[in-house]
């Protein structure tokens, strides 16, 4: 079960085990990670599961779909080149140790 690190906007790291096949968003919600709202439940419709993924991890993630790219224009904190939607990122074994940063707010 890959360990994923979520770093809050104020710099606190929370490490959680997320089963392969879940999304980052599902793992965050199931483990009570603050800072992910996920109002649409993973339907790529709310942009409240915004995370920031730095290189080199960003290069290991699946490419962004046009729908995710469009929705990233609607995040509460403006998107950056590191922005992704955590409901669109499936957890896989090679993502062991992935670190994602959480924006200051989701709504
Ligand atoms: S949970 Fe709504 S877009 Fe990700």
Backbone and ligand atoms as CSV (ligand in chain L), in Angstrom:
chain,resi,resn,atom,element,x,y,z
A,1,UNK,N,N,0.847,-1.188,0.000
A,1,UNK,CA,C,0.000,0.000,0.000
A,1,UNK,C,C,0.889,1.247,0.000
A,2,UNK,N,N,0.912,1.982,-1.084
A,2,UNK,CA,C,1.827,3.127,-1.162
A,2,UNK,C,C,1.564,4.174,-0.081
A,3,UNK,N,N,2.653,4.716,0.444
A,3,UNK,CA,C,2.565,5.833,1.387
A,3,UNK,C,C,2.603,7.132,0.585
A,4,UNK,N,N,1.627,7.990,0.859
A,4,UNK,CA,C,1.524,9.265,0.158
A,4,UNK,C,C,1.600,10.383,1.191
A,5,UNK,N,N,2.373,11.400,0.902
A,5,UNK,CA,C,2.549,12.539,1.810
A,5,UNK,C,C,1.716,13.726,1.339
A,6,UNK,N,N,0.893,14.224,2.241
A,6,UNK,CA,C,0.109,15.427,1.966
A,6,UNK,C,C,0.675,16.550,2.842
A,7,UNK,N,N,1.106,17.617,2.217
A,7,UNK,CA,C,1.692,18.736,2.953
A,7,UNK,C,C,0.694,19.889,2.960
A,8,UNK,N,N,0.281,20.290,4.162
A,8,UNK,CA,C,-0.707,21.369,4.267
A,8,UNK,C,C,-0.085,22.694,3.863
A,9,UNK,N,N,-0.952,23.682,3.666
A,9,UNK,CA,C,-0.479,25.003,3.245
A,9,UNK,C,C,0.456,25.615,4.280
A,10,UNK,N,N,0.313,25.201,5.564
A,10,UNK,CA,C,1.224,25.735,6.578
A,10,UNK,C,C,2.397,24.802,6.864
A,11,UNK,N,N,2.597,23.826,5.990
A,11,UNK,CA,C,3.830,23.051,6.034
A,11,UNK,C,C,3.817,21.781,6.849
A,12,UNK,N,N,2.649,21.367,7.338
A,12,UNK,CA,C,2.565,20.139,8.129
A,12,UNK,C,C,2.338,18.950,7.193
A,13,UNK,N,N,3.172,17.921,7.341
A,13,UNK,CA,C,3.064,16.743,6.478
A,13,UNK,C,C,2.265,15.641,7.166
A,14,UNK,N,N,1.318,15.100,6.445
A,14,UNK,CA,C,0.531,13.957,6.917
A,14,UNK,C,C,0.786,12.820,5.922
A,15,UNK,N,N,1.266,11.690,6.420
A,15,UNK,CA,C,1.556,10.540,5.565
A,15,UNK,C,C,0.480,9.489,5.766
A,16,UNK,N,N,-0.109,9.031,4.673
A,16,UNK,CA,C,-1.169,8.028,4.764
A,16,UNK,C,C,-0.887,6.893,3.782
A,17,UNK,N,N,-1.338,5.697,4.147
A,17,UNK,CA,C,-1.264,4.534,3.262
A,17,UNK,C,C,-2.533,4.502,2.428
A,18,UNK,N,N,-2.373,4.441,1.131
A,18,UNK,CA,C,-3.532,4.424,0.241
A,18,UNK,C,C,-3.454,3.188,-0.645
A,19,UNK,N,N,-4.500,2.373,-0.645
A,19,UNK,CA,C,-4.462,1.173,-1.482
A,19,UNK,C,C,-4.307,1.520,-2.965
A,20,UNK,N,N,-3.517,0.731,-3.654
A,20,UNK,CA,C,-3.395,0.902,-5.101
A,20,UNK,C,C,-4.779,0.756,-5.719
A,21,UNK,N,N,-5.068,1.608,-6.658
A,21,UNK,CA,C,-6.372,1.586,-7.313
A,21,UNK,C,C,-7.305,2.671,-6.816
A,22,UNK,N,N,-7.072,3.145,-5.586
A,22,UNK,CA,C,-7.843,4.293,-5.122
A,22,UNK,C,C,-7.256,5.533,-5.770
A,23,UNK,N,N,-8.020,6.621,-5.720
A,23,UNK,CA,C,-7.440,7.891,-6.149
A,23,UNK,C,C,-6.815,8.594,-4.944
A,24,UNK,N,N,-5.975,9.565,-5.240
A,24,UNK,CA,C,-5.398,10.364,-4.143
A,24,UNK,C,C,-6.502,10.990,-3.308
A,25,UNK,N,N,-7.527,11.486,-3.976
A,25,UNK,CA,C,-8.634,12.121,-3.271
A,25,UNK,C,C,-9.303,11.125,-2.331
A,26,UNK,N,N,-9.605,9.930,-2.801
A,26,UNK,CA,C,-10.263,8.932,-1.949
A,26,UNK,C,C,-9.399,8.614,-0.733
A,27,UNK,N,N,-8.116,8.488,-0.952
A,27,UNK,CA,C,-7.223,8.198,0.166
A,27,UNK,C,C,-7.187,9.327,1.174
A,28,UNK,N,N,-7.211,10.547,0.689
A,28,UNK,CA,C,-7.203,11.694,1.593
A,28,UNK,C,C,-8.488,11.744,2.410
A,29,UNK,N,N,-9.610,11.571,1.745
A,29,UNK,CA,C,-10.900,11.645,2.447
A,29,UNK,C,C,-11.032,10.506,3.458
A,30,UNK,N,N,-10.704,9.304,3.055
A,30,UNK,CA,C,-10.856,8.154,3.946
A,30,UNK,C,C,-9.942,8.244,5.168
A,31,UNK,N,N,-8.851,8.976,5.032
A,31,UNK,CA,C,-7.912,9.115,6.144
A,31,UNK,C,C,-8.055,10.449,6.873
A,32,UNK,N,N,-9.065,11.217,6.526
A,32,UNK,CA,C,-9.320,12.465,7.243
A,32,UNK,C,C,-8.269,13.531,7.040
A,33,UNK,N,N,-7.643,13.534,5.878
A,33,UNK,CA,C,-6.654,14.577,5.590
A,33,UNK,C,C,-7.394,15.904,5.390
A,34,UNK,N,N,-7.023,16.909,6.191
A,34,UNK,CA,C,-7.626,18.227,6.026
A,34,UNK,C,C,-7.114,18.863,4.741
A,35,UNK,N,N,-7.967,19.642,4.118
A,35,UNK,CA,C,-7.507,20.409,2.966
A,35,UNK,C,C,-7.973,19.878,1.634
A,36,UNK,N,N,-8.671,18.735,1.641
A,36,UNK,CA,C,-9.304,18.212,0.424
A,36,UNK,C,C,-10.801,18.178,0.708
A,37,UNK,N,N,-11.585,18.869,-0.091
A,37,UNK,CA,C,-13.026,18.933,0.150
A,37,UNK,C,C,-13.775,17.912,-0.700
A,38,UNK,N,N,-13.478,17.846,-1.975
A,38,UNK,CA,C,-14.044,16.835,-2.881
A,38,UNK,C,C,-15.570,16.860,-2.885
A,39,UNK,N,N,-16.130,18.012,-3.113
A,39,UNK,CA,C,-17.587,18.170,-3.052
A,39,UNK,C,C,-18.341,17.287,-4.039
A,40,UNK,N,N,-17.755,16.977,-5.167
A,40,UNK,CA,C,-18.484,16.175,-6.168
A,40,UNK,C,C,-18.215,14.686,-6.030
A,41,UNK,N,N,-17.396,14.314,-5.065
A,41,UNK,CA,C,-17.165,12.896,-4.833
A,41,UNK,C,C,-16.300,12.215,-5.885
A,42,UNK,N,N,-15.582,12.978,-6.635
A,42,UNK,CA,C,-14.662,12.378,-7.608
A,42,UNK,C,C,-15.141,12.418,-9.037
A,43,UNK,N,N,-16.180,13.180,-9.291
A,43,UNK,CA,C,-16.765,13.215,-10.625
A,43,UNK,C,C,-16.122,14.202,-11.581
A,44,UNK,N,N,-15.018,14.791,-11.189
A,44,UNK,CA,C,-14.326,15.806,-12.010
A,44,UNK,C,C,-15.284,16.944,-12.343
A,45,UNK,N,N,-15.958,17.448,-11.284
A,45,UNK,CA,C,-16.967,18.476,-11.506
A,45,UNK,C,C,-16.922,19.615,-10.498
A,46,UNK,N,N,-15.982,19.589,-9.528
A,46,UNK,CA,C,-16.038,20.619,-8.492
A,46,UNK,C,C,-14.735,21.389,-8.286
A,47,UNK,N,N,-13.618,20.799,-8.592
A,47,UNK,CA,C,-12.292,21.431,-8.419
A,47,UNK,C,C,-11.942,21.691,-6.955
A,48,UNK,N,N,-12.583,20.977,-6.022
A,48,UNK,CA,C,-12.244,21.160,-4.607
A,48,UNK,C,C,-11.345,20.037,-4.087
A,49,UNK,N,N,-10.653,19.389,-5.002
A,49,UNK,CA,C,-9.671,18.365,-4.627
A,49,UNK,C,C,-8.314,18.749,-5.198
A,50,UNK,N,N,-8.114,20.040,-5.352
A,50,UNK,CA,C,-6.907,20.609,-5.968
A,50,UNK,C,C,-5.666,20.275,-5.138
A,51,UNK,N,N,-4.632,19.791,-5.796
A,51,UNK,CA,C,-3.328,19.574,-5.156
A,51,UNK,C,C,-2.240,20.098,-6.091
A,52,UNK,N,N,-1.063,20.262,-5.517
A,52,UNK,CA,C,0.095,20.723,-6.287
A,52,UNK,C,C,1.143,19.615,-6.247
A,53,UNK,N,N,1.603,19.238,-7.415
A,53,UNK,CA,C,2.555,18.135,-7.524
A,53,UNK,C,C,3.810,18.655,-8.212
A,54,UNK,N,N,4.927,18.578,-7.498
A,54,UNK,CA,C,6.180,19.082,-8.058
A,54,UNK,C,C,6.896,18.000,-8.844
A,55,UNK,N,N,7.789,18.429,-9.724
A,55,UNK,CA,C,8.680,17.480,-10.369
A,55,UNK,C,C,9.622,16.938,-9.296
A,56,UNK,N,N,10.107,15.707,-9.399
A,56,UNK,CA,C,9.914,14.791,-10.524
A,56,UNK,C,C,8.610,13.991,-10.466
A,57,UNK,N,N,7.850,14.125,-9.384
A,57,UNK,CA,C,6.636,13.313,-9.274
A,57,UNK,C,C,5.642,13.608,-10.384
A,58,UNK,N,N,5.528,14.852,-10.753
A,58,UNK,CA,C,4.529,15.218,-11.759
A,58,UNK,C,C,4.703,14.410,-13.039
A,59,UNK,N,N,5.944,14.095,-13.352
A,59,UNK,CA,C,6.216,13.359,-14.590
A,59,UNK,C,C,5.759,11.908,-14.512
A,60,UNK,N,N,5.500,11.414,-13.306
A,60,UNK,CA,C,5.091,10.023,-13.148
A,60,UNK,C,C,3.578,9.849,-13.107
A,61,UNK,N,N,2.871,10.950,-13.167
A,61,UNK,CA,C,1.411,10.873,-13.099
A,61,UNK,C,C,0.825,10.709,-14.492
A,62,UNK,N,N,-0.381,10.141,-14.569
A,62,UNK,CA,C,-1.013,10.049,-15.883
A,62,UNK,C,C,-1.270,11.444,-16.435
A,63,UNK,N,N,-1.256,11.568,-17.750
A,63,UNK,CA,C,-1.493,12.895,-18.329
A,63,UNK,C,C,-2.863,13.436,-17.966
A,64,UNK,N,N,-2.945,14.730,-17.941
A,64,UNK,CA,C,-4.199,15.402,-17.618
A,64,UNK,C,C,-5.190,15.241,-18.776
A,65,UNK,N,N,-6.425,14.969,-18.438
A,65,UNK,CA,C,-7.456,14.914,-19.487
A,65,UNK,C,C,-7.919,16.336,-19.799
A,66,UNK,N,N,-8.551,16.529,-20.945
A,66,UNK,CA,C,-9.094,17.866,-21.234
A,66,UNK,C,C,-10.082,18.330,-20.164
A,67,UNK,N,N,-10.869,17.418,-19.611
A,67,UNK,CA,C,-11.843,17.798,-18.580
A,67,UNK,C,C,-11.133,18.300,-17.328
A,68,UNK,N,N,-10.082,17.609,-16.909
A,68,UNK,CA,C,-9.332,18.059,-15.735
A,68,UNK,C,C,-8.686,19.410,-16.027
A,69,UNK,N,N,-8.122,19.544,-17.190
A,69,UNK,CA,C,-7.471,20.803,-17.560
A,69,UNK,C,C,-8.465,21.962,-17.517
A,70,UNK,N,N,-9.657,21.738,-18.049
A,70,UNK,CA,C,-10.678,22.790,-18.036
A,70,UNK,C,C,-11.093,23.141,-16.607
A,71,UNK,N,N,-11.308,22.100,-15.784
A,71,UNK,CA,C,-11.806,22.339,-14.433
A,71,UNK,C,C,-10.770,23.041,-13.561
A,72,UNK,N,N,-9.513,22.852,-13.855
A,72,UNK,CA,C,-8.474,23.520,-13.078
A,72,UNK,C,C,-8.542,25.044,-13.214
A,73,UNK,N,N,-9.325,25.529,-14.160
A,73,UNK,CA,C,-9.537,26.973,-14.262
A,73,UNK,C,C,-10.498,27.470,-13.192
A,74,UNK,N,N,-11.123,26.539,-12.455
A,74,UNK,CA,C,-12.163,26.902,-11.479
A,74,UNK,C,C,-11.716,26.691,-10.034
A,75,UNK,N,N,-10.454,26.489,-9.784
A,75,UNK,CA,C,-10.002,26.243,-8.415
A,75,UNK,C,C,-10.075,27.526,-7.586
A,76,UNK,N,N,-10.248,27.358,-6.269
A,76,UNK,CA,C,-10.345,28.512,-5.368
A,76,UNK,C,C,-9.036,29.284,-5.332
A,77,UNK,N,N,-7.939,28.568,-5.243
A,77,UNK,CA,C,-6.614,29.175,-5.355
A,77,UNK,C,C,-6.185,28.984,-6.804
A,78,UNK,N,N,-5.833,30.059,-7.490
A,78,UNK,CA,C,-5.529,29.938,-8.917
A,78,UNK,C,C,-4.529,28.828,-9.220
A,79,UNK,N,N,-4.757,28.158,-10.321
A,79,UNK,CA,C,-3.900,27.042,-10.708
A,79,UNK,C,C,-2.470,27.511,-10.956
A,80,UNK,N,N,-1.567,26.548,-10.847
A,80,UNK,CA,C,-0.167,26.803,-11.178
A,80,UNK,C,C,0.274,25.660,-12.087
A,81,UNK,N,N,1.489,25.710,-12.604
A,81,UNK,CA,C,1.943,24.607,-13.448
A,81,UNK,C,C,1.970,23.269,-12.711
A,82,UNK,N,N,1.962,23.287,-11.369
A,82,UNK,CA,C,1.988,22.039,-10.595
A,82,UNK,C,C,0.590,21.536,-10.257
A,83,UNK,N,N,-0.433,22.231,-10.660
A,83,UNK,CA,C,-1.798,21.890,-10.238
A,83,UNK,C,C,-2.310,20.620,-10.902
A,84,UNK,N,N,-2.963,19.798,-10.096
A,84,UNK,CA,C,-3.720,18.628,-10.565
A,84,UNK,C,C,-4.965,18.497,-9.683
A,85,UNK,N,N,-5.906,17.689,-10.159
A,85,UNK,CA,C,-7.069,17.338,-9.341
A,85,UNK,C,C,-6.826,15.942,-8.785
A,86,UNK,N,N,-6.869,15.831,-7.454
A,86,UNK,CA,C,-6.471,14.563,-6.835
A,86,UNK,C,C,-7.447,13.431,-7.124
A,87,UNK,N,N,-8.666,13.752,-7.552
A,87,UNK,CA,C,-9.610,12.678,-7.886
A,87,UNK,C,C,-9.292,12.060,-9.241
A,88,UNK,N,N,-8.377,12.662,-9.948
A,88,UNK,CA,C,-8.029,12.161,-11.280
A,88,UNK,C,C,-6.675,11.446,-11.278
A,89,UNK,N,N,-6.148,11.204,-10.081
A,89,UNK,CA,C,-4.832,10.565,-9.980
A,89,UNK,C,C,-4.965,9.232,-9.267
A,90,UNK,N,N,-4.918,8.115,-9.993
A,90,UNK,CA,C,-4.973,6.820,-9.342
A,90,UNK,C,C,-3.645,6.505,-8.655
A,91,UNK,N,N,-3.744,5.910,-7.478
A,91,UNK,CA,C,-2.541,5.514,-6.742
A,91,UNK,C,C,-2.048,4.181,-7.312
A,92,UNK,N,N,-0.755,4.149,-7.584
A,92,UNK,CA,C,-0.116,2.925,-8.068
A,92,UNK,C,C,1.157,2.698,-7.264
A,93,UNK,N,N,1.662,1.488,-7.322
A,93,UNK,CA,C,2.865,1.142,-6.565
A,93,UNK,C,C,4.024,2.101,-6.774
A,94,UNK,N,N,4.320,2.477,-8.018
A,94,UNK,CA,C,5.456,3.378,-8.238
A,94,UNK,C,C,5.300,4.752,-7.598
A,95,UNK,N,N,4.102,5.076,-7.127
A,95,UNK,CA,C,3.907,6.380,-6.481
A,95,UNK,C,C,4.249,6.342,-4.993
A,96,UNK,N,N,4.811,5.216,-4.516
A,96,UNK,CA,C,5.262,5.136,-3.122
A,96,UNK,C,C,6.119,6.358,-2.801
A,97,UNK,N,N,5.732,7.103,-1.762
A,97,UNK,CA,C,6.505,8.269,-1.350
A,97,UNK,C,C,6.120,9.566,-2.046
A,98,UNK,N,N,5.100,9.498,-2.896
A,98,UNK,CA,C,4.637,10.714,-3.573
A,98,UNK,C,C,4.298,11.803,-2.544
A,99,UNK,N,N,4.734,13.012,-2.824
A,99,UNK,CA,C,4.399,14.152,-1.975
A,99,UNK,C,C,3.573,15.144,-2.780
A,100,UNK,N,N,2.417,15.506,-2.239
A,100,UNK,CA,C,1.595,16.532,-2.867
A,100,UNK,C,C,1.358,17.646,-1.841
A,101,UNK,N,N,1.257,18.851,-2.345
A,101,UNK,CA,C,1.020,20.009,-1.486
A,101,UNK,C,C,-0.426,20.460,-1.648
A,102,UNK,N,N,-1.002,20.896,-0.548
A,102,UNK,CA,C,-2.395,21.326,-0.551
A,102,UNK,C,C,-2.464,22.841,-0.633
A,103,UNK,N,N,-3.413,23.372,-1.405
A,103,UNK,CA,C,-3.566,24.819,-1.480
A,103,UNK,C,C,-4.145,25.374,-0.171
A,104,UNK,N,N,-4.103,26.685,-0.015
A,104,UNK,CA,C,-4.606,27.312,1.212
A,104,UNK,C,C,-6.091,27.052,1.435
A,105,UNK,N,N,-6.834,26.944,0.352
A,105,UNK,CA,C,-8.274,26.687,0.486
A,105,UNK,C,C,-8.768,26.012,-0.773
A,106,UNK,N,N,-9.958,25.387,-0.643
A,106,UNK,CA,C,-10.563,24.692,-1.779
A,106,UNK,C,C,-11.859,25.355,-2.237
A,107,UNK,N,N,-12.397,26.237,-1.404
A,107,UNK,CA,C,-13.643,26.908,-1.773
A,107,UNK,C,C,-13.508,28.400,-1.518
L,1,LIG,S1,S,-13.596,15.626,-6.244
L,1,LIG,FE1,FE,-14.674,17.032,-7.499
L,1,LIG,S2,S,-13.284,17.477,-9.068
L,1,LIG,FE2,FE,-12.173,16.112,-7.805
